Amino acid sequence: MAAAGGLPAGLFAVFKPPGVAWERVRGAVETRLLRVTGPRFRRLKMGAGHRLDAKASGVLVLGIGHGNKLLTDMYNCHLTKVYTVGGLFGKATDDFSDTGKLVEKTTFDHITREKLERILAVIQGTNHKALLTYSNIDMKTQEAYELAVKGLIRPAVKSPPIITVIRCLQFTLPEFQLEIHCLHETQQYLRKIVHEIGLELKSSAVCTQVRRIRDGVFTLDDALLRTHWNLQSIQNAIWDCQLKVKAEIEKTLGP
Amino acid sequence: MALWARQVSRWWWCSMKRAHATEFPQKLRSCSNTTWRCHAFYHLALLPSENDFSLWKLQTYRLLSTGSCSQPSSSDDGSLASPESNLPSEVNQKQEKAEMLPDVNAAIPYEDWDDIPPSSALEEISEEEAMQIIAEPLLPLQSSTLRDYVDHSETLAKLVHLGVDLSQVEKRQKAGQLLLTLDFEKDVRKILLFLKDVGVEDNQLGSFLTKNPYILGEDLEALETRVAYLKSKKFDKREIAQMVSRAPYLLLFSVERLDNRLGFFKNELGLSVRKTKDLVIRFPRLLTGKLEPVKENIQICQIELGFQRSEIQHIMFKTPKTLTASKKRLRQTFDYLHNVMGIPHDMLTRFPQVFNSKLLRIRERHLFLKFLGRAQYDPAQPSYISLDQLVSLPDEVFCTEIAKASIQDFEKFLKTL
């Protein structure tokens, strides 16, 4: 869809590479678009969805023009985000990632996959309780039971970070990879989770990679790589995601 | 100050002429020119007086005084004498452009004044006559853009025709002021012809002047001396043309400064005369930029990165952009290349263009090759991948030739980073 002056307007997702700040990514996309549309426009109003810090990578939702209003609606939908988090046993650092200052080194031979999965189940259970508290649904109703069965309970207000699903994808000592579905989180919180898992397993762990593979309705397939940050691809991406976004907003916030 | 004064005076006389032409004879009073001018002067004196207006009023005084000399009238000497005596000090202090007065006086055809005596500006006129008088808006006395003066200045109009981007020029310090004071026929034309003689192409003149408008204010002999100096150092005409086009500030530097800089590069890098010349021709901005960052970069290469002196010479000669690259980028790129990819110093010396490429690109391609198991940078081993192919090839060619994979695989891999 084209707004006034030929600029695209709407929501689309880009892939943020690790090692750059999200503001630079947004600035780079703006510059590329402005170069095409000419010197008529000095600035593009481009908003970003949920942020990603410099070390993390993955799906970053951007909005142009009146897509920025949809960004607020998407925020109020409280959809989950899915991350792949990579971890390494045996080290602990001050900022929970592998580039921080080393604090201690431990052994990890005693860790097995079953122990890890037991810990993950505990985490999921505690977070589920928090989810129920913040979702503003009366637990004693039939409707609540049905939603819980389907797994559709979501918080209605801003809450502390909640993990809805956490499971282990790969486990080869000392490395492991988790998939985490969460809400209202920050990437540093996820790194802290990795560190705490290490502590629970009587060892230590650092987080090597945080990658967002899904943000609401935008998946990794919809995300545009740096080579595709041009007008045509962005317009196509906006057009493709338009229906999904509209459906999701209507479903959650009501017509 | 003189610039707007001249403009304003020109406007004033133009409007007077037009007003004169549209007057109907029956409305005119029979009074002399000087009376009319005198009344006009008082009318103008009623305008709010600011500091800027003082000089403008001075111009009018001066004009009136010369006019009154040519056509004396007894009744008016007294009225004119008193304002003149009030401000003789101001007239003496301010500098006047002498050529303005003969211009102005020559423009009035004196025979017209005798035929139709003009009316006073304070006289009432009918509505049709009011509409007939064309009053141009007053030129602003101070302005931050050149846009207000473009229509009135021949210099600016001709420069715009050449392709100079005035919006860029006015952002520079004092460049707009300089352009307005210059006269096209006398100053600018000579310098433009000189530039063409040096070898700057016609279509490049516009962008050249946008980047360096100060050259229009330079002295022509000085410019010619500098070009002669370059020729004496055995730069031929084509090379000088190339250097001047690519580094527009070059000709603003004096001969001693150019000499110092050439000597500096020769000593620091230890290059022969011929090699220094070659370097400077390829990258003339070395001569116009600052020298401290260059010195610091060389120090970094020697001390922090651990290159030998001969290796530094070789790298700087082949890719002079490393001399002016940012230090952080230089360090980061070297750190990744040497420590993470494991490339030794001599390989880096052989392919210095890797220092110019983006770190992100090197990283992505290296990780892809590592993922495929093809990250082999040692020429002694089989399936060796050269560094310049790693950085310089476009994505499609890189994927098919070097990595032997499809570009979709590369993109999928990038999304897993």
Contacts between the chains, C-beta under 8 A, distances in Angstrom:
chain1	res1	chain2	res2	distance
A	15	B	414	7.3
A	15	B	415	5.7
A	17	B	360	6.5
A	17	B	364	7.7
A	17	B	414	7.5
A	17	B	417	6.5
A	18	B	417	6.1
A	19	B	360	7.2
A	19	B	363	7.8
A	20	B	360	7.7
A	57	B	417	5.9
A	211	B	416	7.3
A	211	B	417	7.7
A	220	B	415	5.4
A	223	B	415	6.9
A	225	B	411	5.6
A	225	B	414	5.8
A	225	B	415	7.1
A	227	B	395	6.4
A	227	B	411	7.8
